[in-house]
Amino acid sequence: MERPKVKPQRPWFSAGPTAKRPGWAIEALPTDLLGRGIRAPEVVARFAEGLTLTRTVLEVPDDWSLVYVPGSDTGAVEAALWNLLGERPVQVMAFENFGKVWATDVRDHLGLEPEILEAPWGRFPDVSRVDPKADLVFPWNGTTSGVCAPGADWIATDREGLVICDATSAAFAMALPWERLDVVTFSFQKALGGEAGLGVAALSPRAIARLDGFVPPRPVPKVLRLRNDKGFDRALATGSMINTFSVLTIEDWIDALAWAGRVGGLKTLIARTEANAAVLDAWVDRTDWIDWLAEEPGTRSTTSVCLKIVDPRVVTMDEERRRDLVMRMKALLEAEGAAFDVEGHRNAPAGLRVWCGCTVDTADIEALTPWLDWAFATAIAE
C-alpha cells in the first residue's frame, strides 16, 4: 500500500497524558510562584483558583465540594474508597482494567466483601443487578476498553448508597448526570491534556455527610485522607493541599481550563470530542479489517476509542502474535512521525486505542486513518 502523503499536524493520540490543547506552549505558563512554599497564601490562592475554574468549566453543582488528591485519578478513586466505604454493602462494576483494580482494592485491601458486577471486554455490566441500597463503584467510561455507561437511568435518584464514579476519561468530554452521582473523580492528564500527578474528587452533599458521620474502620494513609477528627476536612475544598503538589502542574491545569473557557466551555469540549469520534467511527464503518471493541453502539466511548483487528488472518492468531502485529504497526507509525501511542492498554485484548478527546483536532483524526490502513497493510505483509 502506498504511504500516505498527509500527516497529522499533532500526531499525539495517547490516552494519558493526552495531547496538549491547540496552541499550547510552556513559555505561556506563569512561573512567578515556582520555588514558593506550598502553604504561602499566594500559592494556596492559585490552587483555589484552579478549583474554581474546574467547577465552572465542568459545570459542577454549587453544593458540591472539590478537592485535589495526589496520584492522579487513581489517588482520587482510592481516597474515596478508603474514606467512604464500609458502612453499607458495596458493588463494583468490573468491565475493564480499572474497574477490576477497584474491585481488587475493595476486596483485598479494604477487606470488604463486594458484589462484583463483571462483564467481558467490550460489554457493560447488567445494570438490572445494581442495588440502590448498596454503595456502587464504577468507571463511567472504560479507558482501557472503550466501553462507556449507557446513560444513567439505571441509577436511582432516591438511592440509599453512594455512587462513586471514576470519570477520568469522561469528565470534560461527556455529559455527567450529577444528580445520580455522589463522588466524581478525574485527573489532569486526560480530557484537557494536563500533566500527570494530581487528581480531583468532586463530592456531593451526601458524600460529605458520609465523611462527617462515618469513621472508616481502617488506617487511611495521609495522602488519601479526606477527613480530620471532626469529619470532612473542609480546608481541602479551599485550595489547601494534602501534601506538596507541583505549582507548575497547577499552572498548566489553569492554562487548559482557560483555553476551555475561551473556546466555549463544556458544550464545545463535548462537541469537539464527538466530532473526532465521528470521523473515526466513519472510518471503522468503511474499513473491513477493524471494528470496535465495544459491542453495542450505545456503549461506545467517544474519548478512548478501543478497536480490535478483525481481519481473518489476524483472528486466527494467538494473543501474543496479535500483540506483536500491533506493536509492529506502532513502530511503523512512530518511525514516520504519523501517530504516537495508538496501541491498546497492556491489559486489554490486543488492538488499537485512539484518543479522540477535545484537545485533539478533527483534521488530525482525518489524517490519521490512512496511516492506520498503511501500517496494517505493511505490518501484515511482513
N, C-alpha and C positions, 0 to 999 in steps of 0.2 A: 504494500500500500504506500502511496506517495506521502511523504512527510508534509503535514500542513504548513502553510506559509505564515499564518497569523497566530501570534502567541498572546495569551492573556497579559495585559499590562501589569497586573499584580497577581502573580501565579501562586498565591497563598490560600490553600483550601483546608488547612488543618482545623480539626475540631477543638483545639485548645492547646496553647493560646491561639486565638483566631486572628484573622487579618486585621491590621490596624485600620482605623477609619480612613476614608479617602482624604488625601492631602496631609496626613499626619507627618509631623517632623519633631524629633526630640528637642530641637532648638526652641520650639514653641512652648515648652513646659517651663513654668516658673521654677527657679532654683533658690530663691532668697531664704527659704525655710530649711534647706538642707543643712545638716550639721547642728540644728537646734534641738533642744531637749524635747522629748516626746510629750512631756506634760506642760510645755510652755503654752501660755494662753493663746498665742497666735497659731500654734500648731493644732491645738485642740479645736480652735475655731475653724481651721481649714478642714479638719476631719468632719466636723459638724456640717460644714457647707456641703461636703460630699454626700452626707446622708440626706440633706435637704434636697439636693439636686436629684438624687436617686429616687426619692419619694415622688418628686414632681414628674420626672420622665416616665417612671414605671407606673404612675397613677395608683400608688398605694393608698388605701383608705386613711383618712386623717386620724382615726382612733387606733391605728396600728403603730407599733414601735419598730425601729430598725436599729440593728447593732452590727458592728464589724466583728468578725471572728477570724483568727489565724487559720491557715491551712486550706484556703480556697473553699470551694463548695463542700469538699469532704469534711473540713473542720466545722462548717456551719451545720451540716446534717448531723454530725456526731455530737456537737454541742446540744442540739435539740434532743437527740436520743438519750444522752447521758443525764440531762437535766429534767426531762419531762416524762419519760416512760417508767412504768411500774405501778401506777395507780389503778390502771384498767387492763383488760386483755389487749393484746396487740396483734394486728395483722400487718404483714409486709408483702407488697407486690414484688415478685422476683421474676422479671421477664427479660432482663438484660444484665450486663455486668454489675452495674452499681446497685440495682435493686437486690442482687444476690449478695453484694457486700453488706448492705444494710441488714439483710436477714441474718447474715453471719454475726454482725455486731450485736444485734438484739438477742440472738440465741446463745452465742458462745461467749461473748464478752460481758454483756449485761446480765446473763444468766436467767433470762426470761424464757417463756415458752410460747413464742409467737406462732400464729397460724400463718404459714407461708403460702400465699396465693401465687402459684407458679404458672408460667406459660412458656412454650418453646420459643426459641429465637424466631422473630417475625410475627409474633402474636401478642395481644394484650390479654391479661388475665380475665377470667369470668367475673364481671362486676356484680353479678347477682349474689355472689358469696360475701360481698362486703357487709360487715356488721356495723350499724351506726352506733352501737353501744361500745365498740372497741376503738382504741387508737389505731390509726392507719398510717403507714409509712409507704410512700411510693414515689417514683420518678414521674413527673408529668410527661417528659419526653426522654425516651431511652437514647442517650447519646451514642451508645455502642451498638444499638440495634436498629435505629431509625424508626422505632415504633413510638407513637405518642398516644396520649389518652384520647378516647373517643368522646370528647366533650366532658361535661361534669354532672349531668343529670342524675347519675348513679350515686352521687354523694349527697346524703340527706342534709337539708338545711337545718333540721331540728335534731341533728346527731348529738349524742352524749359524749362520744370520744373525740379526741383531737385528730386533725388531719395534718400530717407533716409531709410536705410536698417538696421534693428535690426538683427544683425548676431551673437548674443551671443552664440547660440548653434550650429553655423555653422563654425565660424572662427576657424582655425587650424584643421578642420576636414572635410571640404568640399571645393572644388574649388570655389572661388568667382569671378564673372565677373566684375572686377574693372572698365572696360571701360563703363559699363552700370549703374554704381552706383555713388553716389556723397557724401554720408555720410555712413560710415560703423561703427557700434558700437558693442562693446562686453565687457565682464568683465573678470577679472582674474579667477573667480571661476568656469568657465565652462570647455572648452575643455582641458586646461592644468592643471587643478586641483589646481589653486591658491587660495589664501584666498579672502574672500568677502570684499567689501567696495570700491574698485576702478574700474572704467570703463575707456574705451578708446574710443575716437571718431577719426576716420580717415576721413580727409576732403579733397575732390578733389579741384583742382583749381576753378571749378565752384562754389563749396560751399564757398570757401574763397572769391570769388568775390561777392557773395551774402552778406557775412558778412561785407565786405568792403563798399558796396553800399546801404545796406538796414538797416534802423533803425527800430527795432521792435516797433510796436505801443502799447507797454505794459511794465510794470515793469518786469525786469528779476532778480530773486534772485541772490545774489553774487555767490553762489555755482554752479550756472548754467551759469554764464556769460562768453561767449566766445569773447566778444567784449570789446574794450575800446572806448574812444572818437574819435579814428581815424579809427575804423573798427576792423577787426580781431586782437585780442591780440596775436601778433606773439611770445611774450615771452613764451606763453604756449607750443609752439612747441619745446622749447629748454630745457624742463625739469622743468621749473618753475611751481609752483602749485597754484591752485585756493585758496586752504586753506591748513590746516595742514593735511598731509597724513601720513600713517604709514610707517616708514622706514623698519620695519620687513616684512610688506606685500610686499614691492617692492623687498626686498632681496629674498623672496620666489618666486616672479614672475621671477626674473632673473635666479634663480635656475631652474625653469621649462623651461625657454627658452633655457638655456644652455643645458639641457638634450635633448630638441627637436633638437638642432643643432647636438649634438653628435650622435643621432640615425639616422640622415639622412635628417632632415628638413621637410618641409611641405609635400613632396611626401610620406615620411614614415609615418607621422602622419595620413594622409588620408588613406593610405594603412592599418594601424593598425585599424583604425575606421571601415573601410569597412570589414575587416576580422572578427571583432567582430560581426558586424551586420549580416554578412552572416551566422554565427553559429546560432544566434538567429532566423534568418529567416528560416533556415532549420528545426529548432525545431518547429516553428509555422506551417510550411508546413505539418509536420507529426503528429501534435497534434490536436485532434478534439475538445478540449474544449476551445481553444484560437484562436484569429485572430487579425490581425492588425486593429487599429482604422482608420488609413489612408486607404481609399478605393482603390485608384489607385496605382499600383506598382511604377509608375514614380514619385510619391509624398511621398514615404515612407522615413522617416528620418533614417539616419544611426547613429545618436547620441542618441537622446531622443526617443527611440523606445516605442511607446504607444500601448497597447494591450487591447482588450476587451474580456470578457469571453462570449463565445457563446454556452456553454452547455445548452441544453433545460431546465434543472432545474433552471438555473440562468436567462435565458432570460425572463422567466415568472415572475420573482421577480420585485418588485418596486425598485426604485433607492436606497432607504435607506437600503433595505435588501442586495442589491448587494454591496453597500459600506461596510456594516457590514462584508460580506463574505471576501472582500478584506482585511479588517483590521484584520480579524482572520488569514488569510494567512500571513500577515505581522508579526503578533505576533509569529506565529509558526516558521517562518524563522529566526526571530531575536533571539528567545529563543535558537535556535540551533546554532546561530552564522554562519548561512549559507548564509544570504543575509540581507542587511540593506537598507531600504528606497526604496523599489520597488513598492510602491503604486502610483497610478496616482495623478496628481495635484488635489488639493482640489476643484477647479472649473471645472475640466474636468469630463466627464462621468466616473462612477466607473470602474476601471480597473487597470492594471499594467503599470509601466513605468520602463524600464531598460536602464541605461546609457551605451552606447557602445563606448564612445569616446576613444581617443588614449592612455590615461593613464591607461585604463583597459586592462588586459592581456586576450588574447583569451582563454587560458586554464581555466580562471575563469568563462567566459561565458559558456564554455562547462560543467564545473562542476555545474553551477547554474541551468541549465534546469531540471535535475532530481529532484532537490529540489523544483522547481516550481510545477512540477507534483505532488510530495508528499504533498506539502502544500495545493494544490487544493483538492486532494482526501481526505485529512484529514479534511479540513475545511467544505467541502460539506457534509461529513458524520456526522458532529457534530449535 
